[in-house]
Amino acid sequence: MEINLKVEVPGLVEALESLAVALANQPKSPLPTSALVKDAKKETAKKETPKKTEELVEEQMEDTNNDAPEITLVTVRSYLQKLQDAGRQKDAKAILVDLGHKKLSDVPEDDYPVIIAKVEELLG
């Protein structure tokens, strides 16, 4: 069994850079910790909130530069996840098996549109 875990922390790099700049610009006598926290909160509030996976998938699908938008593994995985979230894990697995594959990472990119179409058909 293979387990993959990807941890994303949106805004962490920007927060650390802001902290480094704030610390570099500090006078010799340090500010109270509460002032630093308030400045950091202001900077964080100004940043754009990260987009959800579904929003990112929709943006990929709405790409207007190409007649047929590129479908990625992430897009296909999110569609299969929707099917699983609907309690249809067996159907998600059956789609892969019908195409002759045991796991999603074995599926060639040419089959991605087929998988998405089957998921949409099952979800209605």
N, CA, C and O atoms as a DFTB+ gen file, in Angstrom:
496 C
 N C O
     1  1       0.853      -1.169       0.000
     2  2       0.000       0.000       0.000
     3  2       0.901       1.235       0.000
     4  3       1.856       1.331       0.771
     5  1       0.575       2.159      -0.871
     6  2       1.362       3.386      -0.982
     7  2       0.538       4.548      -0.452
     8  3      -0.616       4.731      -0.838
     9  1       1.132       5.320       0.425
    10  2       0.440       6.478       0.990
    11  2       1.236       7.713       0.617
    12  3       2.423       7.815       0.926
    13  1       0.578       8.654      -0.050
    14  2       1.205       9.919      -0.402
    15  2       0.534      11.018       0.381
    16  3      -0.692      11.066       0.471
    17  1       1.329      11.900       0.947
    18  2       0.809      13.005       1.731
    19  2       1.478      14.274       1.259
    20  3       2.705      14.377       1.247
    21  1       0.673      15.230       0.873
    22  2       1.199      16.511       0.421
    23  2       0.635      17.580       1.344
    24  3      -0.580      17.723       1.475
    25  1       1.517      18.319       1.974
    26  2       1.102      19.355       2.905
    27  2       1.377      20.703       2.254
    28  3       2.510      21.002       1.877
    29  1       0.345      21.503       2.126
    30  2       0.478      22.832       1.561
    31  2       0.093      23.849       2.614
    32  3      -0.945      23.728       3.265
    33  1       0.930      24.842       2.772
    34  2       0.653      25.898       3.731
    35  2       0.675      27.212       2.955
    36  3       1.711      27.869       2.859
    37  1      -0.483      27.588       2.400
    38  2      -0.544      28.816       1.615
    39  2      -0.162      30.022       2.468
    40  3      -0.619      30.176       3.600
    41  1       0.678      30.862       1.901
    42  2       1.033      32.103       2.569
    43  2       2.159      31.982       3.568
    44  3       2.565      32.992       4.144
    45  1       2.685      30.785       3.801
    46  2       3.739      30.625       4.798
    47  2       5.003      31.367       4.386
    48  3       5.613      32.057       5.202
    49  1       5.395      31.231       3.131
    50  2       6.613      31.902       2.660
    51  2       6.467      33.412       2.795
    52  3       7.384      34.084       3.267
    53  1       5.320      33.949       2.382
    54  2       5.107      35.391       2.482
    55  2       5.120      35.845       3.935
    56  3       5.668      36.902       4.247
    57  1       4.526      35.060       4.822
    58  2       4.501      35.414       6.233
    59  2       5.910      35.437       6.812
    60  3       6.259      36.334       7.580
    61  1       6.718      34.446       6.442
    62  2       8.098      34.407       6.936
    63  2       8.918      35.560       6.367
    64  3       9.746      36.142       7.068
    65  1       8.690      35.891       5.096
    66  2       9.398      37.034       4.505
    67  2       8.992      38.329       5.193
    68  3       9.842      39.175       5.470
    69  1       7.706      38.494       5.470
    70  2       7.232      39.686       6.172
    71  2       7.848      39.775       7.561
    72  3       8.223      40.857       8.013
    73  1       7.950      38.657       8.224
    74  2       8.553      38.621       9.549
    75  2      10.027      39.006       9.483
    76  3      10.519      39.760      10.323
    77  1      10.725      38.483       8.482
    78  2      12.141      38.806       8.328
    79  2      12.340      40.296       8.066
    80  3      13.247      40.912       8.625
    81  1      11.483      40.878       7.209
    82  2      11.574      42.317       6.930
    83  2      11.262      43.111       8.178
    84  3      11.946      44.085       8.491
    85  1      10.222      42.693       8.897
    86  2       9.844      43.412      10.114
    87  2      10.962      43.359      11.146
    88  3      11.246      44.358      11.806
    89  1      11.590      42.211      11.289
    90  2      12.669      42.081      12.264
    91  2      13.908      42.860      11.830
    92  3      14.621      43.410      12.669
    93  1      14.164      42.910      10.528
    94  2      15.333      43.640      10.040
    95  2      15.175      45.138      10.234
    96  3      16.165      45.851      10.399
    97  1      13.938      45.624      10.218
    98  2      13.682      47.058      10.348
    99  2      13.430      47.493      11.786
   100  3      13.068      48.645      12.023
   101  1      13.609      46.617      12.726
   102  2      13.336      46.937      14.129
   103  2      14.466      47.795      14.702
   104  3      15.637      47.599      14.375
   105  1      14.100      48.741      15.554
   106  2      15.124      49.542      16.229
   107  2      15.879      48.662      17.228
   108  3      15.491      47.524      17.494
   109  1      16.969      49.218      17.774
   110  2      17.798      48.464      18.718
   111  2      16.986      47.968      19.910
   112  3      17.195      46.848      20.377
   113  1      16.066      48.789      20.403
   114  2      15.211      48.339      21.498
   115  2      13.976      47.695      20.875
   116  3      13.214      48.371      20.185
   117  1      13.769      46.403      21.108
   118  2      12.671      45.692      20.448
   119  2      11.300      46.191      20.887
   120  3      11.106      46.640      22.017
   121  1      10.359      46.097      19.957
   122  2       8.973      46.446      20.248
   123  2       8.366      45.361      21.125
   124  3       8.852      44.231      21.148
   125  1       7.321      45.698      21.835
   126  2       6.620      44.648      22.585
   127  2       6.089      43.591      21.616
   128  3       5.749      43.902      20.475
   129  1       6.020      42.374      22.066
   130  2       5.572      41.267      21.235
   131  2       4.191      41.523      20.655
   132  3       3.920      41.131      19.520
   133  1       3.321      42.166      21.403
   134  2       1.959      42.423      20.922
   135  2       1.973      43.301      19.681
   136  3       1.132      43.117      18.801
   137  1       2.896      44.247      19.579
   138  2       2.980      45.108      18.398
   139  2       3.394      44.299      17.180
   140  3       2.867      44.510      16.088
   141  1       4.324      43.385      17.353
   142  2       4.748      42.539      16.243
   143  2       3.603      41.657      15.764
   144  3       3.417      41.472      14.561
   145  1       2.846      41.119      16.694
   146  2       1.713      40.262      16.344
   147  2       0.671      41.063      15.578
   148  3       0.128      40.577      14.586
   149  1       0.385      42.283      16.022
   150  2      -0.602      43.122      15.333
   151  2      -0.152      43.423      13.917
   152  3      -0.961      43.372      12.990
   153  1       1.149      43.743      13.726
   154  2       1.667      44.009      12.388
   155  2       1.544      42.773      11.504
   156  3       1.166      42.875      10.337
   157  1       1.858      41.623      12.051
   158  2       1.769      40.386      11.287
   159  2       0.326      40.093      10.897
   160  3       0.065      39.634       9.785
   161  1      -0.618      40.357      11.808
   162  2      -2.031      40.126      11.502
   163  2      -2.498      41.057      10.392
   164  3      -3.273      40.648       9.527
   165  1      -2.033      42.307      10.406
   166  2      -2.406      43.252       9.349
   167  2      -1.901      42.768       8.002
   168  3      -2.629      42.823       7.011
   169  1      -0.658      42.291       7.953
   170  2      -0.086      41.792       6.709
   171  2      -0.845      40.566       6.214
   172  3      -1.122      40.444       5.020
   173  1      -1.177      39.672       7.115
   174  2      -1.899      38.461       6.749
   175  2      -3.296      38.797       6.243
   176  3      -3.773      38.178       5.292
   177  1      -3.945      39.753       6.857
   178  2      -5.296      40.140       6.448
   179  2      -5.294      40.718       5.035
   180  3      -6.282      40.587       4.311
   181  1      -4.205      41.348       4.642
   182  2      -4.121      41.947       3.310
   183  2      -3.955      40.900       2.218
   184  3      -4.315      41.146       1.066
   185  1      -3.416      39.738       2.563
   186  2      -3.169      38.688       1.579
   187  2      -4.484      38.084       1.110
   188  3      -5.469      38.042       1.849
   189  1      -4.477      37.618      -0.136
   190  2      -5.651      36.963      -0.702
   191  2      -5.799      35.581      -0.072
   192  3      -4.807      34.884       0.137
   193  1      -7.011      35.191       0.225
   194  2      -7.235      33.871       0.803
   195  2      -6.983      32.812      -0.263
   196  3      -7.287      33.041      -1.434
   197  1      -6.436      31.660       0.113
   198  2      -6.151      30.613      -0.863
   199  2      -7.436      30.050      -1.450
   200  3      -8.480      30.014      -0.798
   201  1      -7.331      29.614      -2.691
   202  2      -8.495      29.053      -3.373
   203  2      -8.652      27.588      -3.007
   204  3      -7.676      26.885      -2.743
   205  1      -9.887      27.148      -2.998
   206  2     -10.182      25.754      -2.707
   207  2      -9.887      24.925      -3.951
   208  3      -9.813      25.451      -5.061
   209  1      -9.721      23.640      -3.749
   210  2      -9.408      22.732      -4.845
   211  2     -10.472      22.803      -5.933
   212  3     -10.151      22.804      -7.122
   213  1     -11.728      22.862      -5.530
   214  2     -12.804      22.911      -6.524
   215  2     -12.699      24.167      -7.388
   216  3     -12.940      24.109      -8.594
   217  1     -12.342      25.301      -6.781
   218  2     -12.195      26.533      -7.548
   219  2     -11.046      26.415      -8.540
   220  3     -11.153      26.882      -9.673
   221  1      -9.946      25.792      -8.120
   222  2      -8.817      25.605      -9.011
   223  2      -9.180      24.695     -10.182
   224  3      -8.775      24.942     -11.318
   225  1      -9.943      23.646      -9.899
   226  2     -10.371      22.733     -10.958
   227  2     -11.276      23.468     -11.941
   228  3     -11.135      23.311     -13.154
   229  1     -12.200      24.265     -11.426
   230  2     -13.099      25.007     -12.303
   231  2     -12.326      25.983     -13.180
   232  3     -12.657      26.156     -14.353
   233  1     -11.306      26.619     -12.626
   234  2     -10.493      27.528     -13.422
   235  2      -9.780      26.785     -14.539
   236  3      -9.687      27.284     -15.660
   237  1      -9.276      25.589     -14.238
   238  2      -8.629      24.794     -15.277
   239  2      -9.618      24.444     -16.378
   240  3      -9.286      24.486     -17.562
   241  1     -10.826      24.101     -15.979
   242  2     -11.828      23.692     -16.956
   243  2     -12.333      24.860     -17.793
   244  3     -12.805      24.660     -18.912
   245  1     -12.237      26.080     -17.262
   246  2     -12.747      27.258     -17.961
   247  2     -11.668      27.986     -18.748
   248  3     -11.861      29.132     -19.154
   249  1     -10.546      27.337     -18.962
   250  2      -9.447      27.958     -19.692
   251  2      -9.928      28.337     -21.091
   252  3     -10.311      27.468     -21.874
   253  1      -9.908      29.620     -21.402
   254  2     -10.441      30.082     -22.692
   255  2      -9.386      30.142     -23.780
   256  3      -9.720      30.417     -24.932
   257  1      -8.137      29.896     -23.461
   258  2      -7.080      29.955     -24.463
   259  2      -7.093      28.736     -25.381
   260  3      -6.617      28.818     -26.513
   261  1      -7.618      27.630     -24.926
   262  2      -7.656      26.398     -25.705
   263  2      -9.094      25.973     -25.905
   264  3      -9.964      26.236     -25.074
   265  1      -9.327      25.304     -27.032
   266  2     -10.663      24.765     -27.267
   267  2     -10.946      23.652     -26.270
   268  3     -12.050      23.571     -25.732
   269  1      -9.962      22.790     -26.018
   270  2     -10.108      21.710     -25.051
   271  2      -9.100      21.947     -23.922
   272  3      -7.896      21.784     -24.121
   273  1      -9.583      22.327     -22.754
   274  2      -8.651      22.618     -21.666
   275  2      -7.872      21.374     -21.250
   276  3      -8.365      20.251     -21.352
   277  1      -6.651      21.597     -20.781
   278  2      -5.819      20.496     -20.331
   279  2      -6.406      19.899     -19.053
   280  3      -6.720      20.616     -18.103
   281  1      -6.544      18.600     -19.049
   282  2      -7.067      17.910     -17.878
   283  2      -5.886      17.252     -17.182
   284  3      -5.168      16.456     -17.785
   285  1      -5.690      17.580     -15.929
   286  2      -4.550      17.061     -15.181
   287  2      -4.979      15.920     -14.264
   288  3      -6.167      15.656     -14.080
   289  1      -3.987      15.261     -13.702
   290  2      -4.237      14.198     -12.737
   291  2      -5.003      14.744     -11.537
   292  3      -5.871      14.063     -10.989
   293  1      -4.686      15.960     -11.132
   294  2      -5.368      16.590      -9.993
   295  2      -6.852      16.771     -10.299
   296  3      -7.702      16.548      -9.437
   297  1      -7.155      17.172     -11.523
   298  2      -8.549      17.362     -11.928
   299  2      -9.310      16.040     -11.863
   300  3     -10.411      15.972     -11.316
   301  1      -8.716      15.002     -12.423
   302  2      -9.370      13.687     -12.438
   303  2      -9.544      13.177     -11.010
   304  3     -10.591      12.632     -10.663
   305  1      -8.517      13.355     -10.191
   306  2      -8.594      12.900      -8.796
   307  2      -9.741      13.613      -8.067
   308  3     -10.456      12.993      -7.279
   309  1      -9.916      14.910      -8.330
   310  2     -10.989      15.646      -7.649
   311  2     -12.369      15.147      -8.099
   312  3     -13.300      15.104      -7.295
   313  1     -12.505      14.776      -9.357
   314  2     -13.778      14.235      -9.837
   315  2     -14.070      12.888      -9.164
   316  3     -15.188      12.638      -8.715
   317  1     -13.060      12.034      -9.102
   318  2     -13.255      10.742      -8.444
   319  2     -13.545      10.927      -6.957
   320  3     -14.297      10.149      -6.368
   321  1     -12.954      11.952      -6.350
   322  2     -13.211      12.234      -4.938
   323  2     -14.665      12.639      -4.730
   324  3     -15.279      12.257      -3.733
   325  1     -15.222      13.414      -5.669
   326  2     -16.635      13.792      -5.573
   327  2     -17.522      12.549      -5.591
   328  3     -18.512      12.462      -4.864
   329  1     -17.149      11.606      -6.423
   330  2     -17.906      10.360      -6.513
   331  2     -17.798       9.585      -5.195
   332  3     -18.791       9.047      -4.705
   333  1     -16.610       9.533      -4.635
   334  2     -16.416       8.839      -3.365
   335  2     -17.139       9.553      -2.238
   336  3     -17.708       8.907      -1.358
   337  1     -17.123      10.875      -2.255
   338  2     -17.833      11.647      -1.231
   339  2     -19.336      11.390      -1.276
   340  3     -20.032      11.541      -0.273
   341  1     -19.822      11.004      -2.443
   342  2     -21.238      10.683      -2.585
   343  2     -21.524       9.243      -2.167
   344  3     -22.637       8.752      -2.353
   345  1     -20.517       8.560      -1.598
   346  2     -20.710       7.193      -1.127
   347  2     -20.622       6.149      -2.220
   348  3     -21.140       5.042      -2.073
   349  1     -19.966       6.499      -3.318
   350  2     -19.911       5.581      -4.457
   351  2     -18.468       5.163      -4.756
   352  3     -17.998       5.269      -5.889
   353  1     -17.774       4.684      -3.716
   354  2     -16.390       4.263      -3.857
   355  2     -16.241       3.120      -4.860
   356  3     -15.282       3.075      -5.630
   357  1     -17.199       2.202      -4.839
   358  2     -17.135       1.056      -5.754
   359  2     -17.244       1.514      -7.206
   360  3     -16.581       0.968      -8.088
   361  1     -18.087       2.522      -7.451
   362  2     -18.219       3.052      -8.809
   363  2     -16.919       3.720      -9.255
   364  3     -16.513       3.585     -10.409
   365  1     -16.270       4.438      -8.340
   366  2     -15.001       5.102      -8.674
   367  2     -13.955       4.057      -9.049
   368  3     -13.234       4.217     -10.034
   369  1     -13.877       2.997      -8.268
   370  2     -12.928       1.918      -8.553
   371  2     -13.288       1.216      -9.862
   372  3     -12.406       0.860     -10.643
   373  1     -14.594       1.019     -10.099
   374  2     -15.049       0.330     -11.312
   375  2     -14.664       1.098     -12.574
   376  3     -14.350       0.490     -13.597
   377  1     -14.684       2.422     -12.507
   378  2     -14.298       3.224     -13.671
   379  2     -12.853       2.914     -14.055
   380  3     -12.543       2.731     -15.232
   381  1     -11.980       2.856     -13.066
   382  2     -10.571       2.564     -13.348
   383  2     -10.399       1.140     -13.872
   384  3      -9.652       0.909     -14.823
   385  1     -11.094       0.186     -13.245
   386  2     -10.991      -1.217     -13.650
   387  2     -11.516      -1.395     -15.069
   388  3     -10.930      -2.141     -15.853
   389  1     -12.613      -0.720     -15.409
   390  2     -13.180      -0.811     -16.763
   391  2     -12.185      -0.344     -17.820
   392  3     -12.202      -0.818     -18.956
   393  1     -11.321       0.588     -17.434
   394  2     -10.303       1.088     -18.356
   395  2      -9.029       0.244     -18.304
   396  3      -8.071       0.509     -19.031
   397  1      -9.027      -0.771     -17.440
   398  2      -7.896      -1.685     -17.367
   399  2      -6.780      -1.237     -16.437
   400  3      -5.618      -1.586     -16.642
   401  1      -7.131      -0.461     -15.410
   402  2      -6.110       0.054     -14.500
   403  2      -6.490      -0.254     -13.052
   404  3      -7.667      -0.328     -12.701
   405  1      -5.454      -0.432     -12.218
   406  2      -5.691      -0.708     -10.800
   407  2      -5.746       0.569      -9.975
   408  3      -6.485       0.652      -8.994
   409  1      -4.963       1.561     -10.374
   410  2      -4.937       2.805      -9.615
   411  2      -4.847       3.986     -10.568
   412  3      -4.449       3.842     -11.724
   413  1      -5.221       5.144     -10.069
   414  2      -5.299       6.337     -10.910
   415  2      -3.943       6.713     -11.499
   416  3      -3.882       7.189     -12.633
   417  1      -2.881       6.515     -10.772
   418  2      -1.563       6.887     -11.286
   419  2      -1.145       6.044     -12.492
   420  3      -0.213       6.419     -13.203
   421  1      -1.815       4.915     -12.736
   422  2      -1.523       4.074     -13.895
   423  2      -2.268       4.536     -15.153
   424  3      -1.953       4.090     -16.256
   425  1      -3.238       5.415     -14.994
   426  2      -4.085       5.828     -16.115
   427  2      -3.337       6.825     -17.000
   428  3      -2.806       7.815     -16.498
   429  1      -3.289       6.576     -18.319
   430  2      -2.656       7.546     -19.220
   431  2      -3.532       8.802     -19.370
   432  3      -4.750       8.745     -19.202
   433  1      -2.900       9.910     -19.682
   434  2      -3.620      11.180     -19.802
   435  2      -4.736      11.130     -20.837
   436  3      -5.721      11.857     -20.719
   437  1      -4.592      10.283     -21.844
   438  2      -5.620      10.171     -22.879
   439  2      -6.954       9.686     -22.318
   440  3      -8.004       9.960     -22.898
   441  1      -6.921       8.966     -21.190
   442  2      -8.151       8.444     -20.596
   443  2      -8.791       9.408     -19.599
   444  3      -9.893       9.143     -19.118
   445  1      -8.135      10.506     -19.282
   446  2      -8.681      11.455     -18.302
   447  2     -10.073      11.962     -18.692
   448  3     -10.971      11.970     -17.850
   449  1     -10.279      12.389     -19.952
   450  2     -11.624      12.876     -20.313
   451  2     -12.695      11.785     -20.185
   452  3     -13.846      12.079     -19.861
   453  1     -12.317      10.541     -20.436
   454  2     -13.268       9.427     -20.332
   455  2     -13.700       9.264     -18.874
   456  3     -14.881       9.078     -18.583
   457  1     -12.733       9.338     -17.970
   458  2     -13.046       9.188     -16.541
   459  2     -13.969      10.307     -16.086
   460  3     -14.960      10.058     -15.399
   461  1     -13.647      11.543     -16.468
   462  2     -14.476      12.681     -16.064
   463  2     -15.888      12.534     -16.601
   464  3     -16.855      12.810     -15.892
   465  1     -16.014      12.100     -17.851
   466  2     -17.344      11.919     -18.441
   467  2     -18.140      10.855     -17.688
   468  3     -19.334      11.028     -17.446
   469  1     -17.482       9.755     -17.317
   470  2     -18.184       8.695     -16.587
   471  2     -18.607       9.161     -15.191
   472  3     -19.697       8.824     -14.730
   473  1     -17.761       9.925     -14.528
   474  2     -18.111      10.445     -13.208
   475  2     -19.312      11.388     -13.306
   476  3     -20.253      11.299     -12.518
   477  1     -19.261      12.294     -14.291
   478  2     -20.380      13.233     -14.476
   479  2     -21.677      12.490     -14.778
   480  3     -22.748      12.874     -14.307
   481  1     -21.570      11.428     -15.562
   482  2     -22.750      10.618     -15.903
   483  2     -23.336       9.970     -14.641
   484  3     -24.552       9.952     -14.448
   485  1     -22.460       9.444     -13.797
   486  2     -22.932       8.779     -12.573
   487  2     -23.509       9.774     -11.545
   488  3     -24.455       9.460     -10.822
   489  1     -22.922      10.960     -11.500
   490  2     -23.409      11.964     -10.542
   491  2     -24.640      12.718     -11.057
   492  3     -25.362      13.364     -10.297
   493  1     -24.852      12.616     -12.360
   494  2     -26.037      13.262     -12.927
   495  2     -25.814      14.660     -13.141
   496  3     -26.707      15.362     -13.615
